[in-house]
Amino acid sequence: MKKFLTVTAVLLVVLGVLVAVADRAGAHFAEREIAARVSARMQDQGITSTPPEVEIQGFPFLTQVAAGRYTQIDITMRDLKGGTLPLPLLNVAAHDVEAELSQLMDGTARPVAARVDGDATVSYASLVEASGLTGITLTSAGPNDVRVSGKVPLIGEVTGTAEVTVVDGSHVRLRVTSLKGAAGSISQTILNTYKDRLAVTLTLPKLPFNLELTDVQTEPTGLVVSFTAKDVELA
């Protein structure tokens, strides 16, 4: 009896390993297929980036295959170019995705996500470069505010704050709200005139999945932009 139980236990372990291997193999196949289809769709839409990386979340994967529904698929895209504010890294999470494996295998699949969320971080150095604010340094100063400091032509050393907001679901607006010069360096009237010129509206690259810009937050690491979309055909 003891030998039988030992053999049974070994067989169960082996079976579990085989199932896990098959599960991961199926997931990797689906990830490659979805990545290829997303890449082709992006090219058709004129979206420029490196090839997307896809990771299907959730275990076991095979139960999701059987249902034709995936809880979450993560898609990573790098170096999105276009507009005046490039995105070095775009992380996308597609939720409740419907896609039959048989259709993925025969090339007829059209994976559809109930909701897609995305976010990207833009460094403050990139924001300064895109905005053309020569000599200015930006750092985080609150949820939607940045601290302005630096030396500008004809005025000298300045400090102040700027507000970052979303405009029209696809643009980021940077507007200096306060600006001060070094004591006795220049009149506040001249500073105010210069401050009013420091308002720029930046265009993001063309985005996949009909993503709409919904929010911007200023974090220590940079400007975090957030996106969302519903009922999205991924590929």
N, C-alpha and C positions, 0 to 999 in steps of 0.2 A: 504493500500500500504506500509506504514511504517513497519507494522508487517511482511509483506511478505519479505521485504528487510532484516529485522533483521534475520528472519528464514533462508533466503538464505545465509546470511553472516555466520551464525553459522554453517550451513551445509558445506559451503566451507572450513571453518576452520577445522572442524572435518575431512572432506575428505583429506585436506592437511596433517593433523597429521597422518592419516591412511596410506597415501602414503609414508610419511617420515619413518614411522615405518617399513612398508614393504620393503622400499628401504634399510634401515640399516640391517634388518633381512637377506635380500638376500645377502648383502655385507659380513656380518659375516659368513654366511654359506659358501660362496665362499672362504673367507679367510681361514677358517678351512680346507676346502678340499685341497686348494693349499698348505697350510702349511704341511699337512699330506703327500702329494705327493712329495713335495720338500724334506722332511725329509727322506722318503723311498728311493728316488733317491740318496741322499747323503750317506746313509748307503750302498747302492749298490756300490757306488764309493769309499768306504772306507774313507770318510771324517768324521772327528770327531769334533762334536760341540754339544751344547745344541740344543733342538728342535727349529727350525726356527720360527720366529714371522712374520706374514704377515699382511699388511694393504693395502687395495685397495684405491687409491686416486681418487678424482673426485666425483662430485654430480650433478645430480642424478646417482646412480649406475645402476638403472633399464634400463636406456637408453643405457648404455654400454653393459648390458646383451643382449639387443635386437640386438645390432650390433655385438656381439661376439668379441668386441675389447675393451681393457682396456687401458686408457691413460698411467697410471703408477701404478705399484705394487711394494711396498716397502717390502723388506725382510731383517730381522735382524737376525744375527747369532752370538752367543757368544762362547768364549773359544775354538776357532779353534786350535787344537793341531797338532803337527807334524813338521818336519823340525827343524831348530835351532832357529827360531824366531816365537813363537806362536803369534796369533792375539786374543786379548781379546774381541774385538767387530768388526764385519764386517757388514757394512751397504751397502745394494744393492738396486738399483733402476732399475726395469725392465720397459722399455718403449715400448709402442705400442704392447701390448700383445694380441694375438689372442687365445680365449678359449671360447667355447660354454658352457653355464650353463648346458644344457641338457646332455652334455658329462661329465661335472664335476659330475653330479648327478648319471649317470649310470656307472662311473668309466672308461670311454674310453678317457677322455680328455688328450691332450698333449699340454699344454700351450706353445706357442712359442713367445719370445720377439724379436723385431727387433734389440734392443740394450740393453745391460746391463752395468751399471756403478756401481762401488763399491769403498769404501774407508774404511780405518782402521787407527787408531792411536796407535802407539806403544810408551810407555813411554821411556824416555832416560835411566831410571834405568834398564828396561827390555833389552834395546839395549846393555847396558854395560854388563849385566849378560850373554846375548847370545854370545857376542863377546869375553868374557873372559878377558877383560881389567881390571884386578884387581887394585883397588885403584884409578880408573879414574872416573871423573864426566863429563857428557856431557850436554851442554845447547845449545839452538838455537843461531846461529850466522849469519844467512842469508838463502836464499832460499834452498840451498843444502849444507850448511856448518854448522858444530857444533863446539862449543868452548870446548877444552879439558883442564882439570885441575885436579890436584890431586898429590898423592905421590906414586911413583912406586918403587919396590924393587931395591936396589943397586944404584939407581940414585937419589932418593929424590923428591923434589917438582918440578913439571913440568907444563907448560902451552903451549897451541898451538891451532891449528885448524885441523879439519878433514872434508873430503868431503864424502857425501853420494850419491850414484848413483844406477841406475838400471842396472842389468846385466842379459842378456839372457831372459828377460821377466818373470823371476820367482825368482830372487835373488836380495838381497840388499848388496851392497859393501860399507864398511866403510874403508877409507884410510886416515891416518894421513898425512897432507901435510906440517905442520910446528910444531916444538917442541923446547921449550927452557927450560933450567933449571934455578934454582936460581943462582944469580950472584956468580961466582967463585966455584960453586958446582961440576961441571963436564964439560969436554970438549965438544964442539959442535960436534966433530967427533963421539964421543961415542953416543951422543944424536941422531945424524943422523942414525947411525947404528941401534939403538933401534927403531927409528921412522919407518924405512923400514920394521920392523917386525910387526908393528901395522896395518896390512892390512888384513881384514877378509871379507869373503864372506858368507852371511847368507842365509839359505834356508827357504822360507815361507812354512806354512802348505799346504797340498793339497787343492786347491780351487774349489768351485762348479762353474757350468755354464761356464766352459772353460775360466774363467777369466784370463786375462794376465796382469801382472804388467806393468804399463806404466809410472809411475812417483813417485818420492818421494820428499817431501817438509819438511823442518825443521821448525816447529812451536813452540811457547813457551810451548805448552802442550805436545809436543812429535813429533815423526817422523810420518808424515801423508803419507801413501802409497795409491796410486790410481790404479784402475783396470778397464778394459773394455773388452767387447766381443760383437759380432754381431750374429744375427740369432741363438738365444739360446733356446733350449728346456728346459723349467724350471722343468718339472716333467714328 
